[in-house]
Structure formats: C-alpha cells, structure tokens
Amino acid sequence: LYRQVFSYLEPLDILRLSRTSRNIRNLFTSRSSEHIWRSVRHNIDGLPPLPPDLNEVQYAALVFDSHCAV
C-alpha cells in the first residue's frame, strides 16, 4: 500500500525521503523499488527518458537535486 502512495509523489520528494533514515534509503535503493522511481519519473511531463548509463536514483539526483556530488 505504501508503494502505491509513493508513486503519486515526484522524484525530488522520493530523494528527500530516502535521506531521512538508513531503512528508508535501503527501501528506495532496492531493486524492488524501481517501479516506484519509474512511476514518479513519469509524473513529470517532458522529462527525457532514463539514460542507459544511469539507474533511477542517479537520474533523479542528476535532474532534480541541487547538491553537487562530485
């Protein structure tokens, strides 16, 4: 049920949630959560498709996060 609720959010919301605790981060970075990331990515009109060299989390951070991780 909670995964259905998350799918209505935007990628930045999921990124921020994933930084609140280790358990939540583990949830959102697991392979079983890829459908959540795909779903929230599709909530953004005009967003280019996922590049082949990035995973969902990396792409969301690149596009929506204001912090530089370099």
C-alpha positions as CSV (number, residue, x, y, z in Angstrom):
1,L,0.0,0.0,0.0
2,Y,2.8,2.5,0.9
3,R,4.4,1.9,-2.5
4,Q,1.2,3.0,-4.2
5,V,1.1,6.2,-2.1
6,F,4.8,6.9,-3.0
7,S,4.0,6.6,-6.7
8,Y,2.0,9.8,-6.6
9,L,5.0,11.9,-5.4
10,E,7.7,13.5,-7.5
11,P,11.3,12.3,-7.8
12,L,12.7,15.1,-5.6
13,D,10.2,14.0,-2.8
14,I,11.4,10.4,-3.0
15,L,15.1,11.6,-3.0
16,R,14.4,13.7,0.1
17,L,12.5,10.8,1.8
18,S,15.4,8.5,1.1
19,R,17.7,10.7,3.0
20,T,15.7,10.6,6.2
21,S,16.9,7.3,7.5
22,R,19.0,4.3,6.6
23,N,16.0,2.0,6.5
24,I,14.1,4.3,4.1
25,R,17.2,4.7,1.9
26,N,17.5,0.9,1.7
27,L,13.9,0.7,0.7
28,F,14.2,3.2,-2.1
29,T,17.5,2.0,-3.4
30,S,16.5,-1.7,-3.6
31,R,15.7,-3.2,-7.0
32,S,12.2,-3.9,-5.8
33,S,11.5,-0.2,-5.7
34,E,12.5,0.5,-9.3
35,H,8.8,0.6,-10.2
36,I,8.3,3.5,-7.7
37,W,11.1,5.5,-9.4
38,R,9.7,4.8,-12.9
39,S,6.3,5.8,-11.7
40,V,7.4,9.1,-10.2
41,R,9.6,9.9,-13.2
42,H,6.5,9.6,-15.4
43,N,4.7,12.1,-13.2
44,I,7.0,14.8,-14.7
45,D,5.8,15.9,-18.2
46,G,8.5,16.3,-20.8
47,L,11.3,14.6,-18.8
48,P,13.7,12.8,-21.1
49,P,13.9,9.0,-20.8
50,L,16.3,7.3,-18.4
51,P,19.8,7.3,-19.9
52,P,21.3,3.8,-20.3
53,D,24.3,4.6,-18.1
54,L,22.3,5.7,-15.0
55,N,19.9,4.0,-12.7
56,E,16.7,5.6,-11.5
57,V,18.2,7.1,-8.3
58,Q,21.2,8.5,-10.1
59,Y,19.0,10.1,-12.8
60,A,16.6,11.6,-10.2
61,A,19.6,13.1,-8.3
62,L,21.2,14.4,-11.5
63,V,18.0,16.1,-12.7
64,F,16.3,17.2,-9.5
65,D,18.9,17.6,-6.8
66,S,20.5,20.9,-6.2
67,H,23.6,19.4,-4.5
68,C,26.7,18.5,-6.4
69,A,28.1,15.1,-5.5
70,V,31.4,15.5,-7.3
